[in-house]
Amino acid sequence: MVSPRTRAMLALLLLLAMLLATLPPTTPAEASDTPDPATVTVPGTIQSVLGCPGDWQPDCKNTYLTFEEGVWQGTFEVPAGSYEYKVALNDSWDENYGQRGARGGANLALTLAEPTSVTFIYDHATHAVADSVNAPISVVLGTFQDELGCAQDNAPDCLASWLQDPDGDGTFSFVTTLIPAGTYEAKVARNQTSDETYGADGTPGGAAATFTVANPGDEIYFGFKSSDNTLVISTEGAPRGNITVPYAHWVAQDAILWNVIGSPRYTYELHYAPEAGLEQTATGITGGEMLPLTFASGGPGAGVFERFPHLQGFSALRLAAADLDKVPAILQGQVAVLARDQDGNVVDASGLQIPGVLDDVYRYTGDLGVSYAGAVPTIRVWAPTARNVTLLRFADANPGTAPVSAAMTFDPASGVWSSVGQADWTSQYYLFEVEVYVPATSKIERNLVTDPYSISLATNSTRSQIVNLGDPSLAPAGWEAVAKPALATPEDIVLYELHVRDFSITDASVPEEQRGTFKAFSNTESNGMQHLKALAQAGLTHIHLLPVFDIATIEEDRSQQQRNDFAQLAGLAPDSEEQQATIEPGRDQDGFNWGYDPFHYTTPEGSYSTNPDGTTRITEFREMVQALNASGLRVVMDVVYNHTNSNGQNPRSVLDRIVPGYYHRLNEKGEVQNSTCCSNTATEHAMMEKLMVDSLRTWATVYKVDGFRFDLMGHHMLSNMTNVRAMLDSLTLEKDGVDGTGIYIYGEGWNFGEVADGARGVNATQLTMGGTGIGTFSDRLRDAARGGGPFSGFQEQGFITGLADAPNGTEQGTVEEQRANILLFSDQIRVGLAGNLKNYSFVDRNGNTVTGEKVTYNGQPAGYTLDPQEHIVYVSAHDNETLFDAVQAKAPATAPLAERVRMHNLGLSLVALAQGVPFFHAGDDLLRSKSLDRNSYNSGDWFNRIDWTGQESTWGAGLPPSADNQDNWPLMKPLLGNPGLKPTPADIAAASANFREMLQIRRSSPLFRLQTAEDIQAKLSFSNTGPAQIPGVIMMSLTDAGADLDQQYDRIVVVFNSTSQPQTITEAALQDADFSLHPVQAASADPLVKTATFDPTSGGFTVPGRTTAVFVQAEVGDLADPGTTSDAATPTTVAEQVTAAPTVVAEVATAAPFATPTSELAAPTPAAEASSGSSTVIWVSVGVVLVTLATVLGLKRRRR
């Protein structure tokens, strides 16, 4: 899940993918494949301090570079500060370059402790971008430089011989054909002066290297290794390819795929060095052994391209059968491949990506981590490429305790290293010392690393702990007898998303030492637990906990956490900048973070325990589950297997320091992809999927977790998710203590990044999950209700925020456009109310009979599910502004607070009464505010706190943190500073009562919880549709025709009136019917809803403005099928013509087993839908997205 702007990047990438879905693919720029530019600019956050009118302006002449000595360069006096930049060509963003010379690549960071003269350089031949601060600018100086255009020889400041490192591997190179025949001298100069030079042997100030050019035009290669400062000169030309960059893929024991010419006339070689040390020259590879490879014209073998679809078209090379027994040893060292043409000349060379061959040779299905046979532990780790693994065992967690070392035993068949212990090892701590070749450093490294299968840890995850999770002492009293709240079907689920620390950190009814911890949930009389119990009694079923596994970026030692003075913050103005400025310096040490930063997947987070050292966290997590279950609530975990906090040799990298290059998804250069915000994992690799499945099994069986929400599920494969579902379904009460068929799973099915549209295999997205029974979040109803999208205009209005008849004065299109939008939004909401079903048929805004998939949502189908349990319906979550904050931003400035509360309540009612699985953000029922913060992942307790007593709102807590919100501060300031918009306890109480009433209404009838697509088509229909409908009013009818599901009601009619005035919808077919207001609303705390009426004479339902009213007809006998209602009910009053429209922008279980859908509702043949826009509009939208994306792409965010 993001620098804090990566969520914006993700949404923009998602939108871009949608806009381009039907367009031909494009090819990214390679070096020298675009015309020479007329201008080169350095746009970025440096520009405003260099005299430009703003930042990120590609046409500002103040930051132009000039073309000199074959490169674009410029030197500027830059004040102290932290900046970001890239280069842009020809005064526009159409062609721009960032890190590693990538077109459209990530921004480059620049941090200056003091004012500094900074030189920026861009080479259009290679697209390399550099500055004189991040790395010394190195050149080859010598007696040849005047031949290159330098003013003189031995010129350290002449960039005509600039040494570049485009791959970032530490080897800098310069290649030229301009040196005439003759003998010359050369050395390396750094920082454009002669103060720091290196000769051939790497000695500072050493003698120059001598070289001879035999013929004019010969290619001369200069290579400088920054690791030892040695200079290599080749007069035979530059090495072809790069063995430190793994463009080739070893996909099976005998097969390699490489994007190189495949020909029987060419020869191919596999080079390997068990001790590392391969060296590349112009004529080949030295320093190791070589095995021949043969071109396989028939391809790599069955199933390979299915496993690696992104390698389609690569040439297949095969290793001889006689050499296959050498593969295990080869994989423990450095490997590379080389290709020669028919004359023996080197044409290319590459390193190798090895996940495929590791899966082929070392697939393993047994135990990993700590397991017990009786009282004796065995510790296992999968490390097939390791040369050696040593177990370091510690008596305790004290950093000063010396370890006892023991060699681990290697199983060559599985790649597993193991150590059988003794009973007294229990409760001790351990680390692995892994001796392994690391491609990133091109060396054999010795890594001290924790166990990726850790189940208990020392404080701050410094050591893993040997623990028997079956030990009764680690379970609270009564754990084995925990009774799960009754749950018949997934459609009965109602989710409430809650952060462990938010729940109790400011709750004075919880003992101070327990606030912000798992233990707080055991205080069943606390304000928070009493609130949750009341919600459970109303109809809430599940508490969804934000990440509770071991988190990399939270200080677990409370004595080291920084705390803010709430009294001091509360004394500041509600629209002040000071609150966020006060919080900013300590936000990484304050104990708060959403937690989307996994460190160890299968250990509870230590900062949420009263004692983070050892097993207390295990017991307290179980106590939390037990307490919530006893309160009538099941527990869902938010799991983040799609990425890790770090990779490579980073101290917080676990997986990559054990099996380098395996667990993460790599790009074509072998670099870890980070489209998720962090280091993407590759669950399409067998052992990464195994880690995920094994971890989930532990949470389900050992901790009795009742459901799992998958962060960025679209970055997993569909097969991963169905394998997870199969594992859970295999769990039984008799064997495992839980009935896994009752465990619900759902996730974010966003389709973006390197996996988009099945690029790495069919990924688990909204459009691919139909029929699995696995839920996906639907952004369709969310955006239609709120208006706009998470990263569109801050004030764009939607169905609940006044679009129909209360424009907020912002530019949102013409009268016609805004009317078209409110009608489209209404159709999108209707699809959502009907379970977001792909094939649900109804009459749309144009009067046509269409299915859900034919209603559009930013170029995608609005409807995509095949069963209602696959629909997670929501309008608010931890991401983006809370619902109440969104309403505050989007409502007309003149709207009083009471109107805004009703808008908010209307939004929650859409979710509560929709088919599928409703999802609410904790505090939605209390008008929760984060003072307009759109990304509170690291904003501390001050902006994230909840008052369960309903006496205080966080609205007006100051302007939200600048990193993600400053652009909107001018719009926010008058809102936050308006005392009339601060909710009172009475406002909060009214919202809370309305929420509970909606839960009670949902629970009151199974018609709100229909279990099949067929039932929804048969029993749910809409009136007030077609072109003559009243804009802003949705009327939904539920009939108990056919199978009698509801013993109380024959028919239920729900009217959602988003307009400011009462509206009457008349259904002639319901004349003389006997409808009354639902009993819950007849006794409602809201006096206005009690004025809603039904007139049996006309069949008219009259509902006050900004109100959801539910009418019921008591059961009197069998009903006929509802048939087809008219496309537009007759309005008695007509809403004002809308005058503003937004731009649409994407974005132990004991219950009966859940049924997985097995058939698809047949789709009727719909009438053709009117076109929703021209290709010109799409391309304009693409341009807007690209421009915006260029400003955020690569602003690396760790979703901490």
GUKEGU-569953 format. One record per residue (C-alpha): residue in one letter; x, y, z. Coordinates in steps of 0.1 Angstrom, whole numbers, plus 5000, padded with zeros to 4 digits. Layout:
aXYZ/...
# end
This chain:
m500050005000/v503250494998/s507550945004/p503950975014/r502751044978/t503050694964/r499250624970/a498750914945/m501150744922/l499350414925/a496050574917/l497450764888/l499050444874/l495750264878/l493850544860/l496450554833/a496250174828/m492450214825/l492750484799/l495250294778/a493649954781/t492549944745/l495450134729/p498449964713/p501449914735/t504350154733/t508050094737/p510050294763/a512950494750/e516450344749/a519650534747/s519950754717/d516650664702/t515151014703/p516251324684/d518651564700/p516751814722/a516552184716/t516552254753/v517252054785/t515852174818/v516252064854/p512752084868/g512052004904/t511752154939/i514952344933/q513352574908/s511452804931/v514652884950/l516452944917/g514153214905/c511453014887/p507853114894/g507152764908/d508452414910/w508352124884/q508352364855/p509952214824/d510052544805/c511752764832/k514852904816/n516452964850/t517352594852/y518252544816/l521452334809/t523852424781/f525352194756/e529152184761/e531751914755/g529251664742/v526851684772/w524251914787/q525552074819/g524952364842/t526152484876/f523752654901/e524152794936/v521452604956/p520452694992/a520552435019/g517552205019/s516151875006/y515151874970/e514051644941/y514651684904/k514851524870/v515551644835/a512951744809/l513551794772/n512152064748/d510352254775/s507751984782/w507151664801/d506751464769/e510351334773/n511851334807/y514451124825/g515151034861/q517050784881/r519350554861/g518450734829/a514950584828/r512450774807/g509750904830/g511850744858/a511950824895/n512951164908/l516551214919/a516951334955/l519351614964/t520051705001/l522352005010/a523352075045/e524552425034/p524452645003/t526352454976/s527452504940/v525852204923/t526652084888/f523951904869/i524751684838/y522651504812/d524051294783/h521451254756/a523450964741/t522850754772/h520150954790/a522350954821/v521451214847/a523851314875/d524851594899/s528051674917/v526651614952/n525151264951/a528251104936/p531651254926/i531751344889/s534551134875/v536251184842/v539151014824/l541851274820/g544951224799/t546951304768/f544051224745/q541451474757/d542051744732/e541051494705/l537651474722/g537051844720/c538451944754/a540352274755/q543452094766/d544851754777/n544751644813/a541651854819/p539851714850/d536851944844/c536251844808/l533051634806/a533751514771/s535351204789/w532651174816/l532550834833/q528950714837/d527250444858/p523850404841/d523150064858/g524150184892/d526449894898/g529450094908/t531350044875/f531750374856/s532550374819/f533350584790/v533550464754/t534850664724/t536050614688/l537550964684/i541050894696/p543550874667/a546150604665/g548950654689/t550150594725/y548450784753/e548250814791/a545150814813/k543950824849/v540750904867/a539951244882/r537051294906/n535151604915/q536351774883/t539751864899/s543151704900/d543051694938/e541751334937/t543151104909/y543650734905/g546050544882/a545750204868/d546250014900/g543750224920/t546450404940/p545450764949/g547650994928/g549250684912/a550950674879/a548850704848/a547950394827/t549350374792/f547450244762/t547950234725/v545350294698/a546250084668/n543950234642/p541850544638/g538250474647/d539050194671/e536650164700/i538350244732/y536750144766/f537550304799/g536150134830/f536450264866/k535450034895/s534450254925/s534849964948/d538649954945/n539250264923/t540950064895/l540950174859/v540549924831/i541350024795/s540449804766/t541649894731/e539649604717/g536349784725/a533849794752/p532549474768/r529249374752/g526449344777/n526949354814/i527349044836/t526349234867/v522849304852/p520648994850/y518749044817/a518748664813/h516448424832/w517348074843/v513847934843/a514347564847/q517147324855/d518047294819/a516647614804/i517647974801/l515548254785/w517448554772/n516348844750/v519248794726/i519448664690/g518848294690/s520548114662/p522147774656/r525047954641/y525748134674/t527447984704/y526348044740/e528147994773/l527147964809/h529848094832/y530048034869/a532448104898/p531747934931/e533948204949/a532548484927/g535048694908/l533848674872/e535348944851/q534049074818/t536349174790/a535849274754/t536648914743/g534648724769/i534348634806/t537248524828/g537648414864/g535448104865/e534247794847/m532247764815/l529647524803/p528247534767/l524647614760/t522747534729/f519947724712/a516647554716/s514547644686/g511547454701/g511447684731/p512247624768/g509847334774/a506247284784/g504647524809/v507647764811/f505948054792/e502848004813/r504948054844/f506848344829/p504448514804/h506548834804/l509448644788/q507448544757/g509648584726/f512948534744/s515448294730/a515647954748/l519047814756/r519547464769/l522047314793/a523246964783/a521846674803/a525346564813/d525846894831/l522646904851/d524246754882/k526447064884/v523547304887/p523147294926/a526847394930/i526647654903/l523647824919/q525747884951/g528148124932/q528248394906/v526648304872/a526548474838/v525848394802/l527548504771/a526648494734/r529048484704/d528348524667/q529448284640/d532848444640/g533348404677/n532848774685/v531048854717/v527649004709/d526149014745/a526648904781/s524348904810/g523848804846/l521048564854/q517748584874/i517348254891/p513948224908/g512647984880/v515547734884/l515347744922/d511647654920/d512447374895/v515247224915/y514347304952/r510647304956/y509847214992/t506547155010/g507647075046/d508047265078/l510247575080/g511047795110/v510647635145/s508747305148/y508547065176/a508646685181/g507446655216/a509646895236/v512546905211/p512647195186/t514047175151/i514947495132/r514847495094/v515547765068/w515247735030/a518547875016/p519547674986/t522047924972/a523847955006/r527347815008/n526947765045/v524447855073/t525347865110/l522747885138/l523648145164/r521748075196/f521448325225/a520348255260/d518348575261/a517548895242/n520249105258/p522349255230/g525549185250/t524848805253/a527348605232/p525948335209/v526547965208/s527347865172/a526247545156/a526647435120/m523347355103/t522847055081/f522147105044/d519646885025/p520646904988/a517346774977/s515247054992/g517647334998/v516847335035/w519347385063/s518247245097/s519347205132/v517846965157/g517947115192/q517247015228/a514347085251/d516247355269/w516447565238/t512847675242/s512548045250/q516148115238/y516848345208/y518648285175/l519948425143/f521148275111/e524648345097/v524248295060/e527248275037/v525848355003/y526648514970/v524848854967/p524448974931/a524049334943/t527549344957/s529049084934/k530548924965/i530148644989/e528548795020/r528048675056/n524648795066/l523348785102/v519648765098/t516448675116/d514148385106/p511548475079/y509348225096/s509848385130/i506948335154/s508348525184/l510948805185/a513049025208/t512249395210/n512549565177/s513049225160/t516749195167/r516548825173/s514048545166/q512848335195/i512447955198/v508847905209/n506347625209/l503047785200/g501247475213/d502447555248/p499347605270/s501247875290/l501048105259/a497248085258/p494848275280/a492448075302/g489547935282/w491347965249/e490647625236/a486947675243/v486548005225/a483148015209/k482848205176/p479848445171/a477348275149/l477648345112/a475748165085/t476948315053/p479548575041/e476648805031/d475848835068/i479249005075/v479549365084/l483149495086/y484549775108/e488149875100/l490149955132/h493750045141/v494949885173/r496650195186/d493850425176/f491450205195/s492750285230/i495650525229/t493550815242/d490950615261/a491150715297/s489050425308/v491950185298/p494950155322/e497750375308/e500250095303/q497749905282/r496650195259/g497450135223/t497949755228/f496249425222/k495649415260/a493349705258/f490649495241/s490549275273/n489249575293/t485649485284/e484149775304/s486350035286/n484650305265/g486050145234/m484849795241/q481449915252/h481150095219/l482049785199/k479649575219/a476849815211/l477649805174/a477749425176/q474249425192/a473049645163/g474449415136/l478249465133/t479949125129/h483749165122/i486549395134/h489049435107/l492449525122/l494949715103/p498349535102/v499149365135/f502149145123/d505649265131/i506149605116/a509549745105/t509050115112/i507550135147/e509850175178/e508749885201/d510350015232/r507850255247/s510450435267/q512050535234/q508850655218/q508251035215/r505051165228/n503351495219/d501751725244/f498051705235/a497251995258/q499652215240/l498352105206/a494752155217/g495552515226/l496452605190/a493952745164/p491852485146/d493252605112/s496852645124/e499952505107/e501652465141/q500152125151/q501551945121/a504852135124/t505152025160/i504451655151/e506651635121/p510151605137/g509151305158/r506651125135/d509050835129/q509650785166/d506150845181/g504850485181/f502150545155/n502050405120/w499450225100/g501849935097/y501949855060/d505649785064/p506049415070/f509249285088/h508148935099/y504848815086/t503948565113/t504748735146/p502448985164/e503749345164/g505749415195/s504649785200/y501149655205/s502249445235/t502849555270/n506149375268/p507649355233/d510449115244/g509448755238/t506148575241/t503848835259/r502648955225/i501448605216/t499348575247/e497948925245/f497048885208/r495048575217/e493348765246/m492349025221/v490748775198/q489048605228/a487648935241/l486249045207/n484748705201/a483048715235/s481649055226/g479948915195/l482649015170/r484948815148/v488448925139/v489949005105/m493649065099/d494949305073/v497849115057/v500549265035/y502348985017/n502649184985/h505849364997/t508449395024/n509949695040/s513349655024/n515449435001/g519049374994/q521549415021/n519449655041/p519349555078/r515549535077/s515749305047/v515248945058/l514248745027/d516748895003/r519648835027/i518948465029/v518148384992/p519248694972/g517148774942/y514448514948/y511648644969/h511048974952/r509649054918/l512449194896/n512349404865/e514249344833/k517449454849/g517049254880/e516049544902/v513349494928/q510049644916/n508349884940/s505049964924/t503349874957/c505350154973/c508049934987/s509849614977/n507349404958/t507349034966/a506748764939/t504148524952/e504248364918/h507448204930/a506747884948/m508547954981/m507148304985/e503648164980/k504447895005/l505648155030/m502248335026/v500148025028/d502147895058/s501848225076/l498048245070/r497647895083/t499447995115/w497248305120/a494048095113/t494847805136/v497147935163/y495448275167/k491948175155/v491648475131/d488348475113/g489248655081/f492048815060/r492049135040/f494849135014/d496549465009/l497049524971/m495749184963/g496049264926/h499749214930/h499248854939/m498248594912/l494748454910/s496248114916/n497848244949/m494448344961/t492648024951/n495447824968/v494948035000/r491247964997/a491947594993/m494247585023/l491747755045/d488947525033/s491147225043/l491147335080/t488747135102/l487647155138/e488846795144/k492246835128/d493047205132/g490747345158/v489047575133/d486547535105/g488447715077/t485447725054/g484047995076/i487148215072/y486348505049/i489048665026/y488948975006/g491349234993/e492249534971/g491849414935/w493549714919/n495149644886/f498449834881/g502149804881/e504349544865/v501649274870/a498849474854/d496549294829/g498148954836/a501749054826/r503248804851/g500248564851/v496548624858/n496548854887/a493948884914/t492049194903/q488449304904/l487849174870/t489348834875/m488048724909/g484448654899/g483448304908/t486048264935/g484048374964/i486848614974/g485748974980/t487249284963/f486849644973/s484649834948/d485650184942/r482550234920/l479950314946/r482550484967/d483450744941/a479850794928/a478650864963/r481451094975/g482251254941/g485451244921/g488151004933/p490950974958/f493251184937/s490951404917/g489651744926/f489451804963/q485951954960/e484351744933/q480851654943/g478951324940/f475551174949/i475651244986/t477651564986/g475151784968/l475751734931/a472051694924/d470852034936/a473552204958/p476552304937/n479552414957/g480652684933/t483652504919/e484152434882/q482552104876/g481352124840/t478252244821/v474752204832/e474351914808/e477651754819/q476651774856/r473251624849/a474851344829/n477251274858/i474551264885/l472651014864/l475750804857/f476650814894/s473150694902/d473550404879/q476850314893/i475350314928/r472450104916/v474849844904/g476649864938/l473349824957/a472749514936/g476049354947/n478049504919/l477049204898/k478449184863/n475249044849/y472549224870/s469949364845/f468149684850/v466950004832/d469750264830/r469750634828/n469150624790/g466150404793/n468050094780/t468049754797/v471649694805/t473749474828/g476149584855/e479149534833/k477749774806/v477550064831/t480950234827/y483350344854/n486350534839/g486450304809/q485949994830/p482749794838/a481049914869/g479749564877/y482249274878/t481249024906/l479448694900/d478248654936/p477348914962/q479948784987/e482648904963/h481549264967/i483149484994/v481049794994/y482350105012/v482650485011/s485350535037/a488550355047/h491950435063/d493150565029/n492150915018/e489951155037/t487351015061/l483751025048/f482951315071/d486051505060/a485151445023/v481651585029/q483051885047/a485351955016/k482751894990/a479452035004/p478552394995/a480152645017/t476752765028/a475552425039/p474952415077/l476552135098/a473251965101/e472951925064/r476551785062/v475751525089/r472751415069/m474951385037/h477351175058/n474650955071/l473250905036/g476550775024/l476750525052/s473150405045/l474150325009/v476750085023/a474649945050/l471749855027/a473749734997/q473949364987/g477349224994/v479649285024/p479449635039/f482749785051/f483050085074/h486050285087/a486250285125/g484550605138/d482450655107/d479550635131/l481050915152/l481651165123/r485251065125/s487551335112/k491351355107/s491151725102/l491151675064/d494351455063/r494151245032/n497051015042/s497350975079/y499650675078/n502350845098/s500451155112/g500551045148/d497951005175/w496851365173/f495251335139/n494150975142/r492650965176/i489050855183/d486850955212/w484550665218/t482350875242/g481351105214/q482351415233/e485151535210/s485651545173/t489151565158/w487851815133/g489752135136/a492951965149/g494952205128/l495952195091/p496951835083/p500551735076/s502051935047/a503651635029/d500351515014/n498051805021/q499752145016/d498452204981/n494952214995/w495652415026/p494152735011/l490852545007/m491152375041/k491852675062/p488552845060/l486752515066/l488752425097/g488652775110/n484752795108/p483452715143/g480052635128/l481452325112/k482852165144/p480551875153/t479051895188/p478351585210/a474751615199/d475751595162/i477951295169/a475151125189/a472751175160/a475151015135/s475850735159/a472150655163/n471550665126/f474450425120/r473150175145/e469650205130/m471050115096/l472749815110/q469549705127/i467649745095/r470149545075/r470049265101/s466249275102/s465749115068/p467548855048/l466449055017/f469349295024/r471648995025/l470748794995/q473248504988/t473148454951/a473148654919/e469948474909/d468148594940/i469248944935/q468048954899/a464748804910/k464149004942/l465749344937/s464649614913/f464849984908/s462250254901/n462950624891/t465250514863/g465550624827/p466050974813/a462951124831/q464051024866/i464351274894/p468151334896/g469651244930/v466950994941/i467350614940/m464350384948/m465150024955/s462549754959/l463149414975/t460449154972/d460148814988/a458748664956/g459548294950/a461348124978/d460148275011/l463248415027/d461748685050/q459148565075/q458248935084/y458049125051/d456749065017/r458349375002/i460749645013/v461149974995/v464250195002/v464350554989/f467750734990/n466951104986/s470251294982/t468551624973/s467851904997/q464051884993/p461451625000/q460751404970/t457851184961/i458250874939/t455050724927/e454650354917/a451150294903/a451649924907/l451749974945/q448450154948/d446450014977/a449549844991/d450049855028/f453550005034/s454750165067/l458050305078/h460350035090/p459849985128/v463450095135/q462850425117/a459350465131/a461150485165/s464150665151/a466250925169/d465951125137/p462651325138/l462951405101/v462851045088/k459650995108/t457951235084/a458550995055/t455150865043/f453550625018/d450250715001/p448350394992/t445950594970/s448650704945/g451450454954/g453650744963/f456550744987/t457551085001/v460951115017/p462451435032/g465751575018/r469151415026/t467351105040/t467250735035/a463850595043/v462950225045/f459350115040/v458049765047/q455049565037/a454249295062/e454048945050/v450448855039/g451048575014/d453048474983/l453948754960/a454148734922/d457548814906/p458049184906/g458449204869/t459849514852/t459049854866/s458650154844/d461850314834/a460850634853/a458450664882/t456150964881/p457551254901/t455251464922/t457951724929/v460951774906/a464451844918/e466052164907/q468052134875/v471552054886/t474152314880/a477452154886/a479051824877/p482351664886/t484851504864/v484851124868/v488150994880/a489150634888/e490150494915/v487647825160/a485147875134/t481847705140/a479647855114/a478247675084/p480647655055/f480547945031/a479547844996/t481847934967/p479948044936/t479947774910/s477847924882/e477448254865/l474148434862/a473248424825/a473548774810/p470648904790/t471349074757/p471449444766/a470449734744/a473349924730/e474550194755/a475350544743/s478950624739/s480350784770/g483150984753/s485451014723/s488950894719/t490051254719/v488751284755/i490650974764/w493851104750/v493351444768/s492851254800/v495951044793/g497951364789/v496651504822/v497451184840/l500951174825/v501651534835/t500551464870/l502251134872/a505551294861/t505451504893/v504851214916/l506350904899/g509250784919/l508651004950/k509350684969/r506950624997/r507450375024/r503850315036/r505150305071/
# end
